[in-house]
Amino acid sequence: MTSKFKDLMAQLNDEEVTVTAPNGSALAKQVTLKDKKKLSDRYNFNQGWYDALLNTDAVLNEATEGEVFRLDPKEKRQIVEIGVYEGASTCFWSDFYLDHPESRLISIDPFTGSFEHHENPENYPELGCIEYTARGNVAKSDNAAKVEIIKGFSWFVFQELVLRNDTDRWIDVLYIDGAHDSASVARDVALFCPMVKPGGLVIFDDYAHPDVQRAVDMTLNAFATAQKAMFTGWQLAVKF
């Protein structure tokens, strides 16, 4: 049964999960991450932001409340991710959830960096090389041939993807981790979430960030119905 997104969010405080990492620190009832996935040492990442996705994956697979969100690694699926940076999340999807011969991943990024990167460039010395790094990392991933990296802003790429697909809803898994200003997040949500199939999964990175949360909530409240939502400590998972 689906519900209005705003009704699900009203219930979320009673259902959100507190994650306990292996070191005992609280990340987000309690879930101990026993079988958290790990990306191979063959990759080259300067930033460790992808750990939030690994935590979310572990919560969805280990928490009782996460059962409805779980992905069968062997199932056929079309994944779309917005935001690539150095390709960490791309490699995660490629290594763990693209094993079906017909599964595909479309990864979208202009490789320009976002406002927060340019505001403090000293914190992101790798910024000028992120496209090169991302493509090199993805080429080493387990299902590299099933990954398409599209260079461009998501709202422009969206037009191309709509023309490619005959059905109104064609996305099985959507991962939104692009620019974090409210306008950019709201635009990504408004464009791509309606393309998610019934039963599909959407994961919003940085949902704990006030600008991201504001944009996600306001945009989904306007049109979306969903089965369930779960806050995993930094990200929000929504089952459509």
Backbone as CSV, one residue per row, in Angstrom:
resi,resn,N_x,N_y,N_z,CA_x,CA_y,CA_z,C_x,C_y,C_z
1,MET,0.845,-1.189,0.000,0.000,0.000,0.000,0.884,1.243,0.000
2,THR,0.548,2.200,-0.832,1.321,3.433,-0.886,0.630,4.523,-0.078
3,SER,1.436,5.505,0.353,0.918,6.633,1.118,1.546,7.899,0.573
4,LYS,0.906,9.026,0.857,1.519,10.303,0.528,2.851,10.422,1.262
5,PHE,3.859,10.961,0.558,5.183,11.064,1.157,5.137,11.819,2.480
6,LYS,4.364,12.883,2.558,4.330,13.673,3.790,3.754,12.855,4.952
7,ASP,2.843,11.923,4.658,2.300,11.071,5.717,3.346,10.082,6.211
8,LEU,4.154,9.559,5.275,5.234,8.664,5.681,6.240,9.387,6.556
9,MET,6.573,10.616,6.183,7.567,11.356,6.941,7.055,11.695,8.341
10,ALA,5.745,11.829,8.487,5.178,12.087,9.805,5.385,10.896,10.735
11,GLN,5.498,9.712,10.148,5.703,8.492,10.921,7.184,8.167,11.124
12,LEU,8.054,8.860,10.415,9.449,8.447,10.322,10.173,8.458,11.661
13,ASN,9.862,9.397,12.516,10.573,9.474,13.790,10.417,8.210,14.624
14,ASP,9.323,7.494,14.411,9.105,6.259,15.154,9.788,5.067,14.514
15,GLU,10.227,5.227,13.256,10.737,4.081,12.526,12.180,4.232,12.083
16,GLU,12.770,5.416,12.276,14.126,5.609,11.811,15.083,4.703,12.573
17,VAL,16.190,4.389,11.955,17.119,3.416,12.511,18.352,4.119,13.042
18,THR,18.807,3.728,14.195,20.091,4.179,14.706,21.126,3.121,14.373
19,VAL,22.150,3.522,13.653,23.164,2.580,13.201,24.348,2.619,14.150
20,THR,24.817,1.479,14.550,26.031,1.407,15.348,27.126,0.786,14.499
21,ALA,28.147,1.567,14.211,29.256,1.095,13.388,30.109,0.107,14.177
22,PRO,30.990,-0.626,13.499,31.847,-1.584,14.202,32.676,-0.977,15.323
23,ASN,32.984,0.314,15.225,33.768,0.942,16.288,32.896,1.406,17.454
24,GLY,31.579,1.162,17.343,30.677,1.480,18.433,30.075,2.866,18.381
25,SER,30.472,3.695,17.421,29.938,5.044,17.340,28.547,5.025,16.719
26,ALA,27.682,5.898,17.201,26.324,5.969,16.669,26.312,6.768,15.384
27,LEU,25.735,6.227,14.353,25.616,6.931,13.084,24.174,7.385,12.872
28,ALA,23.257,6.750,13.107,21.875,7.260,12.899,20.886,6.753,13.938
29,LYS,15.194,2.309,17.410,15.810,0.988,17.537,17.267,0.758,17.080
30,GLN,18.441,0.139,17.316,19.878,-0.050,17.096,20.161,-1.160,16.089
31,VAL,21.095,-0.920,15.187,21.529,-1.926,14.226,23.049,-1.970,14.235
32,THR,23.626,-3.109,14.486,25.073,-3.266,14.433,25.459,-3.749,13.039
33,LEU,26.375,-3.038,12.406,26.759,-3.367,11.045,27.791,-4.494,11.045
34,LYS,27.310,-5.703,10.877,28.197,-6.858,10.916,28.760,-7.190,9.536
35,ASP,27.967,-6.984,8.512,28.348,-7.410,7.163,28.388,-6.238,6.195
36,LYS,28.939,-5.136,6.639,29.050,-3.949,5.787,30.010,-4.228,4.629
37,LYS,29.570,-3.893,3.428,30.395,-4.121,2.249,31.604,-3.188,2.259
38,LYS,32.613,-3.580,1.524,33.846,-2.794,1.436,34.269,-2.700,-0.019
39,LEU,34.652,-1.514,-0.438,35.150,-1.346,-1.796,36.601,-1.801,-1.876
40,SER,36.964,-2.338,-3.026,38.288,-2.918,-3.228,39.397,-1.875,-3.086
41,ASP,40.547,-2.331,-2.652,41.720,-1.467,-2.545,42.280,-1.069,-3.907
42,ARG,41.779,-1.674,-4.953,42.283,-1.323,-6.288,41.822,0.065,-6.743
43,TYR,40.841,0.616,-6.059,40.330,1.928,-6.430,41.138,3.053,-5.789
44,ASN,41.039,4.230,-6.399,41.757,5.410,-5.918,40.743,6.498,-5.573
45,PHE,40.480,6.684,-4.277,39.548,7.708,-3.824,40.251,8.653,-2.859
46,ASN,40.050,9.946,-3.066,40.591,10.939,-2.144,39.595,11.312,-1.055
47,GLN,38.307,11.095,-1.317,37.268,11.426,-0.351,36.542,10.149,0.078
48,GLY,36.105,10.120,1.313,35.458,8.924,1.841,33.959,9.057,2.026
49,TRP,33.335,9.961,1.263,31.904,10.205,1.435,31.060,8.962,1.159
50,TYR,31.571,8.086,0.319,30.796,6.910,-0.079,30.457,6.005,1.099
51,ASP,31.115,6.209,2.229,30.850,5.358,3.385,29.391,5.453,3.831
52,ALA,28.750,6.593,3.587,27.333,6.734,3.942,26.475,5.763,3.148
53,LEU,26.827,5.533,1.880,26.084,4.573,1.064,26.319,3.152,1.549
54,LEU,27.543,2.840,1.950,27.830,1.513,2.491,27.036,1.285,3.779
55,ASN,26.922,2.323,4.605,26.121,2.209,5.825,24.651,1.969,5.507
56,THR,24.124,2.733,4.566,22.722,2.562,4.187,22.467,1.158,3.669
57,ASP,23.342,0.684,2.805,23.193,-0.674,2.272,23.184,-1.704,3.395
58,ALA,24.068,-1.532,4.365,24.126,-2.476,5.479,22.862,-2.419,6.320
59,VAL,22.349,-1.219,6.573,21.119,-1.078,7.346,19.958,-1.757,6.630
60,LEU,19.828,-1.505,5.343,18.708,-2.081,4.598,18.783,-3.598,4.568
61,ASN,19.996,-4.128,4.612,20.156,-5.577,4.555,20.093,-6.250,5.918
62,GLU,20.343,-5.495,6.993,20.434,-6.114,8.308,19.301,-5.751,9.247
63,ALA,18.709,-4.567,9.092,17.620,-4.159,9.980,16.318,-4.823,9.566
64,THR,15.531,-5.223,10.526,14.223,-5.818,10.230,13.373,-4.864,9.418
65,GLU,13.422,-3.567,9.764,12.624,-2.562,9.065,13.077,-2.343,7.623
66,GLY,14.286,-2.820,7.291,14.827,-2.594,5.959,14.447,-3.629,4.928
67,GLU,13.690,-4.639,5.334,13.425,-5.751,4.422,12.761,-5.315,3.119
68,VAL,11.831,-4.380,3.201,11.092,-3.959,2.018,11.997,-3.255,1.005
69,PHE,13.146,-2.738,1.473,14.051,-1.993,0.605,15.116,-2.873,-0.062
70,ARG,15.274,-4.091,0.365,16.432,-4.899,-0.026,16.459,-5.201,-1.510
71,LEU,17.680,-5.213,-2.042,17.911,-5.491,-3.458,18.546,-6.863,-3.611
72,ASP,18.004,-7.658,-4.495,18.599,-8.945,-4.840,19.719,-8.680,-5.849
73,PRO,20.959,-8.973,-5.514,22.072,-8.684,-6.437,21.911,-9.339,-7.810
74,LYS,21.126,-10.404,-7.890,21.007,-11.155,-9.146,19.870,-10.663,-10.036
75,GLU,19.025,-9.769,-9.515,17.892,-9.305,-10.303,18.318,-8.292,-11.372
76,LYS,17.564,-8.277,-12.451,17.783,-7.280,-13.498,17.305,-5.923,-12.991
77,ARG,18.114,-4.881,-13.215,17.694,-3.551,-12.780,18.374,-2.463,-13.608
78,GLN,17.684,-1.351,-13.725,18.243,-0.131,-14.303,18.479,0.851,-13.168
79,ILE,19.732,1.175,-12.931,20.108,2.123,-11.888,20.502,3.443,-12.540
80,VAL,20.102,4.530,-11.936,20.552,5.856,-12.355,21.119,6.553,-11.124
81,GLU,22.320,7.094,-11.251,22.875,7.894,-10.155,23.206,9.286,-10.666
82,ILE,22.895,10.260,-9.847,23.206,11.655,-10.148,24.304,12.080,-9.183
83,GLY,25.466,12.345,-9.725,26.633,12.663,-8.919,27.609,11.508,-8.921
84,VAL,28.787,11.735,-9.487,29.796,10.680,-9.626,31.058,11.030,-8.842
85,TYR,31.523,12.244,-8.987,32.766,12.738,-8.397,33.924,11.817,-8.766
86,GLU,34.456,11.025,-7.845,35.568,10.130,-8.163,35.110,8.702,-8.505
87,GLY,33.796,8.505,-8.557,33.281,7.205,-8.998,33.099,6.168,-7.909
88,ALA,33.118,6.569,-6.650,33.019,5.582,-5.570,31.657,4.893,-5.554
89,SER,30.580,5.678,-5.587,29.256,5.056,-5.582,29.024,4.272,-6.860
90,THR,29.584,4.749,-7.963,29.470,4.030,-9.231,30.096,2.650,-9.120
91,CYS,31.269,2.579,-8.528,31.948,1.291,-8.341,31.167,0.394,-7.383
92,PHE,30.551,0.998,-6.376,29.714,0.221,-5.458,28.583,-0.461,-6.218
93,TRP,27.835,0.288,-6.998,26.727,-0.302,-7.749,27.227,-1.343,-8.737
94,SER,28.334,-1.054,-9.396,28.890,-1.981,-10.377,29.336,-3.292,-9.738
95,ASP,29.981,-3.202,-8.593,30.532,-4.398,-7.953,29.470,-5.269,-7.295
96,PHE,28.400,-4.655,-6.792,27.479,-5.419,-5.949,26.066,-5.597,-6.506
97,TYR,25.659,-4.772,-7.484,24.251,-4.830,-7.886,24.028,-4.807,-9.400
98,LEU,25.027,-5.182,-10.168,24.862,-5.230,-11.628,25.161,-6.612,-12.199
99,ASP,25.046,-7.653,-11.404,25.462,-8.979,-11.859,24.546,-9.569,-12.931
100,HIS,23.287,-9.192,-12.940,22.398,-9.702,-13.994,22.913,-9.251,-15.360
101,PRO,22.905,-10.145,-16.359,23.460,-9.783,-17.680,22.843,-8.545,-18.304
102,GLU,21.586,-8.251,-17.962,20.901,-7.114,-18.579,20.803,-5.902,-17.654
103,SER,21.407,-5.969,-16.488,21.407,-4.801,-15.606,22.302,-3.706,-16.177
104,ARG,21.915,-2.468,-15.915,22.672,-1.325,-16.424,22.696,-0.209,-15.392
105,LEU,23.744,0.602,-15.463,23.888,1.781,-14.605,24.205,2.988,-15.469
106,ILE,23.440,4.052,-15.289,23.726,5.339,-15.928,24.178,6.299,-14.837
107,SER,25.358,6.849,-15.001,25.947,7.754,-14.003,26.130,9.127,-14.635
108,ILE,25.611,10.149,-13.967,25.547,11.493,-14.540,26.349,12.471,-13.687
109,ASP,27.212,13.239,-14.336,27.985,14.255,-13.606,28.625,15.204,-14.615
110,PRO,28.598,16.516,-14.357,29.308,17.445,-15.253,30.797,17.483,-14.992
111,PHE,31.225,16.917,-13.853,32.627,16.903,-13.422,33.211,18.303,-13.284
112,THR,32.364,19.218,-12.865,32.816,20.586,-12.599,32.972,20.840,-11.108
113,GLY,32.445,19.925,-10.280,32.361,20.188,-8.861,31.178,21.083,-8.558
114,SER,30.781,21.133,-7.304,29.651,21.949,-6.879,30.130,23.198,-6.166
115,PHE,29.174,24.035,-5.800,29.500,25.305,-5.145,30.366,25.087,-3.913
116,GLU,29.984,24.066,-3.103,30.733,23.851,-1.864,32.187,23.471,-2.116
117,HIS,32.452,22.833,-3.265,33.834,22.475,-3.616,34.636,23.712,-3.997
118,HIS,34.021,24.591,-4.772,34.735,25.778,-5.243,34.854,26.845,-4.157
119,GLU,33.953,26.775,-3.171,34.013,27.734,-2.079,35.227,27.485,-1.196
120,ASN,35.620,26.204,-1.072,36.786,25.845,-0.257,37.705,24.914,-1.058
121,PRO,38.329,25.416,-2.110,39.101,24.555,-3.008,40.280,23.868,-2.336
122,GLU,40.768,24.443,-1.254,41.906,23.824,-0.566,41.533,22.468,0.030
123,ASN,40.252,22.250,0.237,39.797,20.958,0.784,39.604,19.889,-0.285
124,TYR,39.667,20.301,-1.544,39.398,19.376,-2.649,40.473,19.514,-3.725
125,PRO,41.732,19.236,-3.401,42.820,19.407,-4.373,42.669,18.494,-5.585
126,GLU,41.857,17.437,-5.458,41.667,16.482,-6.555,40.649,16.955,-7.580
127,LEU,40.001,18.108,-7.343,38.847,18.519,-8.135,39.133,18.584,-9.632
128,GLY,40.314,19.040,-10.017,40.626,19.170,-11.435,40.785,17.844,-12.158
129,CYS,40.882,16.757,-11.411,41.128,15.436,-12.016,40.001,14.447,-11.769
130,ILE,38.848,14.899,-11.272,37.847,13.927,-10.843,37.279,13.101,-11.994
131,GLU,37.149,13.683,-13.185,36.625,12.877,-14.286,37.603,11.763,-14.652
132,TYR,38.863,12.112,-14.755,39.892,11.117,-15.060,39.921,10.025,-13.993
133,THR,39.856,10.436,-12.732,39.873,9.470,-11.633,38.643,8.583,-11.664
134,ALA,37.486,9.189,-11.872,36.239,8.422,-11.891,36.240,7.387,-13.005
135,ARG,36.604,7.795,-14.192,36.586,6.861,-15.322,37.610,5.745,-15.116
136,GLY,38.744,6.078,-14.534,39.745,5.055,-14.249,39.256,4.062,-13.207
137,ASN,38.592,4.565,-12.173,38.050,3.673,-11.146,36.970,2.764,-11.710
138,VAL,36.043,3.343,-12.446,34.925,2.555,-12.980,35.419,1.486,-13.943
139,ALA,36.467,1.808,-14.694,37.022,0.821,-15.631,37.536,-0.422,-14.922
140,LYS,37.877,-0.281,-13.637,38.383,-1.417,-12.852,37.273,-2.145,-12.096
141,SER,36.040,-1.651,-12.191,34.947,-2.250,-11.420,34.486,-3.551,-12.067
142,ASP,33.737,-4.341,-11.311,33.383,-5.696,-11.740,32.493,-5.740,-12.974
143,ASN,31.635,-4.749,-13.123,30.709,-4.745,-14.267,30.846,-3.458,-15.072
144,ALA,32.084,-3.104,-15.354,32.370,-1.831,-16.022,31.658,-1.704,-17.363
145,ALA,31.493,-2.802,-18.080,30.859,-2.759,-19.404,29.377,-2.404,-19.322
146,LYS,28.790,-2.513,-18.141,27.366,-2.211,-17.972,27.127,-0.799,-17.455
147,VAL,28.201,-0.031,-17.323,28.118,1.327,-16.775,28.296,2.341,-17.897
148,GLU,27.388,3.290,-17.966,27.495,4.409,-18.909,27.638,5.695,-18.108
149,ILE,28.765,6.349,-18.273,28.983,7.645,-17.626,28.633,8.735,-18.631
150,ILE,27.693,9.586,-18.264,27.282,10.684,-19.137,27.745,11.992,-18.510
151,LYS,28.585,12.711,-19.227,29.092,13.987,-18.728,28.106,15.090,-19.068
152,GLY,27.579,15.730,-18.042,26.628,16.805,-18.267,25.825,17.079,-17.008
153,PHE,25.115,18.192,-17.018,24.242,18.520,-15.895,22.989,17.665,-15.973
154,SER,22.521,17.203,-14.834,21.451,16.208,-14.810,20.196,16.676,-15.524
155,TRP,19.854,17.950,-15.431,18.616,18.427,-16.047,18.710,18.451,-17.563
156,PHE,19.915,18.573,-18.122,20.075,18.459,-19.569,20.107,16.997,-20.003
157,VAL,20.798,16.174,-19.238,20.869,14.740,-19.551,19.487,14.107,-19.469
158,PHE,18.652,14.597,-18.580,17.302,14.060,-18.422,16.542,14.055,-19.749
159,GLN,16.674,15.110,-20.509,15.959,15.192,-21.786,16.377,14.068,-22.729
160,GLU,17.677,13.789,-22.769,18.177,12.697,-23.606,17.639,11.353,-23.137
161,LEU,17.610,11.138,-21.834,17.159,9.858,-21.304,15.671,9.645,-21.533
162,VAL,14.887,10.695,-21.467,13.456,10.579,-21.750,13.223,10.142,-23.190
163,LEU,13.992,10.683,-24.093,13.851,10.311,-25.501,14.267,8.867,-25.757
164,ARG,15.186,8.359,-24.962,15.668,6.987,-25.129,14.648,5.936,-24.722
165,ASN,13.819,6.277,-23.742,12.987,5.269,-23.091,11.531,5.408,-23.506
166,ASP,10.957,4.270,-23.893,9.582,4.272,-24.378,8.566,4.344,-23.247
167,THR,8.896,3.801,-22.079,7.945,3.751,-20.978,8.061,4.989,-20.104
168,ASP,6.956,5.321,-19.429,6.955,6.492,-18.556,7.882,6.291,-17.364
169,ARG,7.896,5.080,-16.826,8.713,4.795,-15.648,9.685,3.678,-15.988
170,TRP,10.965,3.947,-15.876,11.960,2.994,-16.367,13.121,2.788,-15.393
171,ILE,13.138,3.498,-14.273,14.239,3.410,-13.319,13.850,2.479,-12.162
172,ASP,14.726,1.516,-11.861,14.506,0.619,-10.720,15.140,1.160,-9.442
173,VAL,16.325,1.746,-9.571,17.032,2.323,-8.421,17.556,3.697,-8.828
174,LEU,17.252,4.697,-8.023,17.717,6.062,-8.268,18.522,6.517,-7.055
175,TYR,19.747,6.975,-7.317,20.614,7.461,-6.247,20.936,8.921,-6.534
176,ILE,20.474,9.817,-5.669,20.651,11.254,-5.887,21.717,11.786,-4.941
177,ASP,22.834,12.212,-5.524,23.965,12.743,-4.762,24.672,13.803,-5.599
178,GLY,23.873,14.725,-6.139,24.439,15.796,-6.949,24.735,17.017,-6.097
179,ALA,24.545,18.194,-6.667,24.748,19.436,-5.923,23.772,19.477,-4.749
180,HIS,24.190,20.112,-3.645,23.401,20.061,-2.420,22.587,21.315,-2.141
181,ASP,22.631,22.304,-3.007,21.760,23.452,-2.803,20.317,23.046,-3.079
182,SER,19.381,23.701,-2.434,17.984,23.278,-2.491,17.423,23.276,-3.912
183,ALA,17.785,24.275,-4.702,17.251,24.355,-6.055,17.692,23.164,-6.907
184,SER,18.964,22.799,-6.817,19.471,21.670,-7.604,18.852,20.356,-7.152
185,VAL,18.738,20.168,-5.834,18.145,18.939,-5.316,16.686,18.839,-5.746
186,ALA,15.935,19.931,-5.588,14.521,19.918,-5.951,14.331,19.608,-7.431
187,ARG,15.198,20.138,-8.260,15.109,19.883,-9.697,15.367,18.413,-10.007
188,ASP,16.380,17.825,-9.384,16.664,16.411,-9.603,15.502,15.533,-9.141
189,VAL,14.950,15.859,-7.985,13.818,15.081,-7.462,12.618,15.193,-8.392
190,ALA,12.299,16.411,-8.809,11.117,16.629,-9.642,11.239,15.969,-11.011
191,LEU,12.433,15.935,-11.556,12.625,15.345,-12.878,12.711,13.823,-12.828
192,PHE,13.533,13.288,-11.935,13.874,11.870,-12.003,12.969,10.964,-11.169
193,CYS,12.468,11.430,-10.051,11.637,10.543,-9.218,10.373,10.060,-9.937
194,PRO,9.714,10.877,-10.753,8.551,10.352,-11.475,8.901,9.243,-12.482
195,MET,10.178,9.073,-12.776,10.601,8.016,-13.694,10.879,6.689,-12.977
196,VAL,10.761,6.679,-11.648,11.009,5.460,-10.881,9.786,4.554,-10.936
197,LYS,10.014,3.275,-11.211,8.925,2.309,-11.321,8.237,2.100,-9.970
198,PRO,6.972,1.713,-9.980,6.342,1.271,-8.729,7.149,0.114,-8.135
199,GLY,7.460,0.208,-6.869,8.317,-0.791,-6.242,9.786,-0.449,-6.309
200,GLY,10.121,0.646,-6.990,11.512,1.061,-7.121,12.033,1.710,-5.851
201,LEU,13.353,1.858,-5.807,14.032,2.401,-4.631,14.737,3.701,-4.981
202,VAL,14.590,4.704,-4.120,15.324,5.963,-4.256,16.116,6.181,-2.974
203,ILE,17.399,6.508,-3.123,18.240,6.842,-1.978,18.735,8.270,-2.163
204,PHE,18.468,9.092,-1.158,18.912,10.485,-1.169,20.121,10.607,-0.252
205,ASP,21.280,10.919,-0.833,22.456,11.147,-0.008,22.320,12.508,0.687
206,ASP,23.003,12.657,1.808,23.073,13.933,2.521,21.709,14.453,2.950
207,TYR,20.765,13.538,3.206,19.432,13.980,3.634,19.495,14.708,4.981
208,ALA,20.515,14.439,5.770,20.673,15.141,7.049,21.106,16.593,6.859
209,HIS,21.542,16.953,5.658,21.902,18.332,5.347,20.608,19.145,5.236
210,PRO,20.472,20.261,5.946,19.198,21.005,5.953,18.689,21.399,4.576
211,ASP,19.572,21.853,3.684,19.127,22.266,2.356,18.611,21.076,1.550
212,VAL,19.274,19.937,1.704,18.843,18.736,0.984,17.501,18.258,1.529
213,GLN,17.388,18.191,2.840,16.138,17.726,3.450,14.967,18.620,3.050
214,ARG,15.182,19.905,3.078,14.125,20.846,2.717,13.655,20.608,1.276
215,ALA,14.599,20.452,0.365,14.247,20.271,-1.037,13.550,18.935,-1.287
216,VAL,14.069,17.867,-0.671,13.457,16.547,-0.848,12.036,16.544,-0.303
217,ASP,11.866,17.038,0.908,10.547,17.001,1.537,9.531,17.831,0.764
218,MET,9.896,19.043,0.416,8.944,19.925,-0.261,8.564,19.390,-1.633
219,THR,9.536,18.840,-2.355,9.263,18.370,-3.712,8.449,17.078,-3.692
220,LEU,8.851,16.124,-2.873,8.104,14.866,-2.818,6.714,15.057,-2.221
221,ASN,6.592,15.962,-1.271,5.269,16.230,-0.695,4.280,16.715,-1.742
222,ALA,4.801,17.342,-2.788,3.934,17.922,-3.806,3.290,16.869,-4.710
223,PHE,3.980,15.714,-4.888,3.426,14.788,-5.879,3.595,13.308,-5.563
224,ALA,4.450,12.949,-4.636,4.867,11.550,-4.544,4.019,10.737,-3.573
225,THR,3.800,9.473,-3.951,3.290,8.472,-3.028,4.356,7.394,-2.909
226,ALA,4.437,6.780,-1.746,5.490,5.792,-1.522,5.012,4.756,-0.515
227,GLN,5.700,3.613,-0.514,5.358,2.541,0.418,5.959,2.784,1.798
228,LYS,7.221,3.208,1.807,7.924,3.312,3.086,9.139,4.214,2.916
229,ALA,9.519,4.878,3.994,10.736,5.690,4.020,11.530,5.321,5.255
230,MET,12.857,5.324,5.130,13.722,5.017,6.268,14.938,5.928,6.263
231,PHE,15.164,6.612,7.362,16.359,7.431,7.545,17.432,6.549,8.156
232,THR,18.606,6.500,7.524,19.639,5.553,7.948,20.820,6.208,8.647
233,GLY,20.666,7.442,9.067,21.730,8.113,9.792,22.277,9.308,9.062
234,TRP,22.332,9.245,7.732,22.739,10.388,6.907,21.947,10.421,5.605
235,GLN,21.511,9.275,5.161,20.768,9.170,3.919,19.313,8.785,4.196
236,LEU,18.464,9.026,3.187,17.060,8.615,3.268,16.772,7.634,2.134
237,ALA,16.209,6.486,2.493,15.771,5.497,1.500,14.258,5.555,1.393
238,VAL,13.743,5.578,0.173,12.300,5.628,-0.058,11.922,4.528,-1.034
239,LYS,10.953,3.704,-0.636,10.422,2.657,-1.503,9.154,3.181,-2.150
240,PHE,9.155,3.290,-3.468,8.008,3.839,-4.191,6.960,2.763,-4.459
